[in-house]
């Protein structure tokens, strides 16, 4: 029977919109905490409360606008830069070695060097070329999922797809980007994810600019997560986050990128040290 159940609990679909990355991220965490469904996960310990979960849509109107960094994201500024380098420049692609029980992917590898039928495809180059030729094309996308590999692994990609399209207004081009995620840790992963992906948006816009000989500006960024969740195992950390939001102004909760630049430089030096020593660590 296809009728309505007398009692029905669906996963809520929430939408958060704002001008800057830190504004939208903190409001997405708040919305998930307040309105998310209580549901268990495959990673829970017996004593953990159920997670808070929703399907989340985030719209960042000016993804490169300052302030761009939220002080409360779990992680250091050095780690943030290392993660950006991992996604945008592929500094950890050489750690992919599933046959040795090591990493099965990085987002950079899947986006810039996707392997299929013995061929490696630079999907970001395709997006740049396609939109340079047909700015309004709806085909400029990149995927990460590999059905023959990813369902069998313990750590399959959360990011599934990137979609881009140019709009034009008064002779100016704007690169719009959508990203689609099957699963997302709202508090511990989403900020770093978006920080890196919006930098990739900047890179794509710059490379299209070179190809067409006209400046392409970064337009709105839309982030869609099927499961956007806060794990029960760290609810106490969320309580601390909520207190910070109550006690500090937005200006006191954020940093402009200029403040972070010395720490980003330290992150780049850590990458150079990793190259020398081979010591590694995985981010979100």
N, C-alpha and C positions, 0 to 999 in steps of 0.2 A: 504494500500500500504506500502511496506517495503523499499521504496527507500530513498535516502539521502534528507533531507530537504535543501532548498536553504540557510537558515540561521539556524545554530544549535549551541547551547551553552551547552557543557557538563561540568560536574564536573571534574576539572583537576586531574590527578593522578601524584603526586610528590614523588620523592625519594631523601632522604638525607642520606649520609653515612659519618662516621667518626670514630675516635678511642675512644673518651670518651663521656660520657653522656652529660656534659654541652655543648660540641662542637656541638653534633648532635641536642640537644634540641634547642639551640639558632638559628641554621641554619634552623630548621623546622619551627620556628615561622617566621623567615625572608621570607622563601619560601612561606608560607601561605599568609603573608601580601602582597607580591609582585605579586604572581601568582594565588591566590585563587579567586574563582568566588564570585561575590556579590549576596547573596541570603538571604532571610528572615528566621527567626526561630520562633518557637512557644513561645519564651520567650521575644520577642521584645516589647518594649513600642512604642507607635505611633511615638514618636520623634526620636527613635533610627535609625541610618543608618543600612542597611543590613550588615550581617556578611560577613567576608571573609572565604571561605570554600574550602576544597579540600579533596580528598582521599590521605592519607599520608602513606608512607612506610619509616620507619627509621631503619637503620642498625648501631648498635653500636658494633664495632669490639672487644673492650676490656671493657665491662661494669663496671668492678670493678677498672679500672685504675684511677689513680689520675691525675689531680684534678677531684673530683667526684661531686662537688656541684657548681651550678651557683649562683652567688650572687644576680641575678636579678629575681629569681623565686619569685612569689608573696606569701609570707608567711615567718614565722620565722623559725629558725633552731630548736627551741623547737617543733614547729608544725610538722616539717618534721619528727622528730623522733617519735612523737606520731602517725603520719599517718603510718609510717613503722611498728610500734608495732601493730596498728590496722589491717594491712593487713597480717603481717607475724605471729604474736603471738595471735591475736584475743582479744585484750584488751577491745574492745567495743562490743563483741558479745552479752553480757548480756543486751544490750540496744535494741535488736531486739524484738519488741512486736507489730506487725501490728494490732492485735486485739484491742490494746489500742491507735491506731493512731500514734504509734511511728515507728521506723525504720523497714523496711521490710527485710533488709539484711545487711550484710557486705561482702566484698570480702572474708575475712577469713572464714566466716560461709559457704558461697557457695562453696569454694574450699576444706575446710577441713571437712565439715559436711553437705553435700548436702542432703536435704530431698526429698525423692521420694517414693511414695507408702508405707509410714510408716517406711521406712528405712533411716538411715543416712549413707552416704558414704563419706569416707575420700579419696577424689580424688588425693590429693598430695601423700598420702601413696601408692595409686595404681600406680602413675607415678614412684615412687621410686622403688617399687617392680618389675614393668614391665621392667624397664630399667636395673635393676640389673640382671634380668634373660636373657633378650634379648636386649642388648645395642642399636641395630640398629632398634628396633621396631618402627613402624609408628603409633602405637595405644596409645602412652603415652600422653594423653590429659586430661584436666579438663574443665568443662563448668560452666557457672553461670546462664544462662537464664532459667526461668520457664514460659512456655507459658500460664499456667493457672492463673498466678499471676501478672507477671511483666508488661504486656501491660496495665493493669488497674491502675497502680500506677503513681504518679506524679514524682517519682524519680527512674526509673528502672536502673538496672546495665548498665554501659558503657562498662566495660570489659565483653567480651562474652566467650572467650576461651583461654586456655593456651595449647601449644603443645611443647613437648620436645623430643629430640633424642640425643644419644651419637655418637660422631665420635671418631676414634682412629688414632693416628699418632705417629709412632715410639714408640709404646708401651704406649703412654699416651692417656687417655680418656678426651674428652671435652664435656661438656653439652651445647648443643645449645637450645635456647628457642625462641619460637614465641608467641606473644600475639596479640589477635584480639579484636578490640573495635568497637562498632557500632557508637559511638559518643564521641567526645573529645574536651574539651576546651584547645586549643593549648597553650595559655599563662598561664592560671590560674590553670590548673590541670595536664597537661602532665608531667611536670618535677617530681612532687611528685609521680605520678603514677609509672613512670619508676624507680625512686629511690627505691621504695618499691618492685616492681616486680623483679628487678635485685638482690635485697637482698634475695628474695624468690628463685631465681635461684641459688644463692650461697648456701642456705640452702639445696636445693634438691641435689646439687652436693656433698655436705658434707655427706649427709645421704646415698647416693648411694656409696660413698667411703667406708663408714663403712661396708656396706653390701657385697661389692665385694672384700674388702681388698686391693684396689688399689686407689691411689689418682685420683679424678676426678676434672679437672680444669673447671672453668667457661669459656665457649666459647662465640661466638657472640650472641647478642640479637637482634631480629627483632620485630618491633612494627608496626602493621598495623591498621589504623583507617579508617573506611568508611567515616565518617564526622569529619574532623579535622578543627576546626574553631576558629576564633577570633571574639568575639561579638562586634557589633557596639557600644554597650553601654559603652565600655571602650577604645575606640580608642585613647583617650588622654593619657592613660597609655602606650599604645604601642608607641606613639611618644616619651615618656620619655625613654622607653626601647631602641629605635633606637638611641637616642642621647648618651646613655651610651655606646652602641657598637661603636659609632664613637669616643668617647672621651677617652676610656680606652682600654688598651691592654687586651688580653685574660687572662693573669695572674692576672690582676687587676679585672677581671670580675668573677673570680672563687676562690674557697677555696678547700684545701685538707681536707679530713675527720678529720685529727688530730685537725685542727682548731675548728671544730664543736663539738668535743667530750664533752667539758664542757656544751655546750648548750643542747646536747642530754641528758646529765645527768639531767639537769633541766626539760626537757620534761618527763623523766621517773618519776621524783618527782611529776610532775603535774598529771600523771596517778595515782600515789598513793593517791594524794589529791582528785582526782575524785572518787576513790573508797570509800573514807571516807565521802565525801559530796554528791555524786550523781549528781554533776553538770556536764553537758555534752555539747559537741559541735561537729558538723559534719565537716569532711574534704572532700576532693575531691574523 
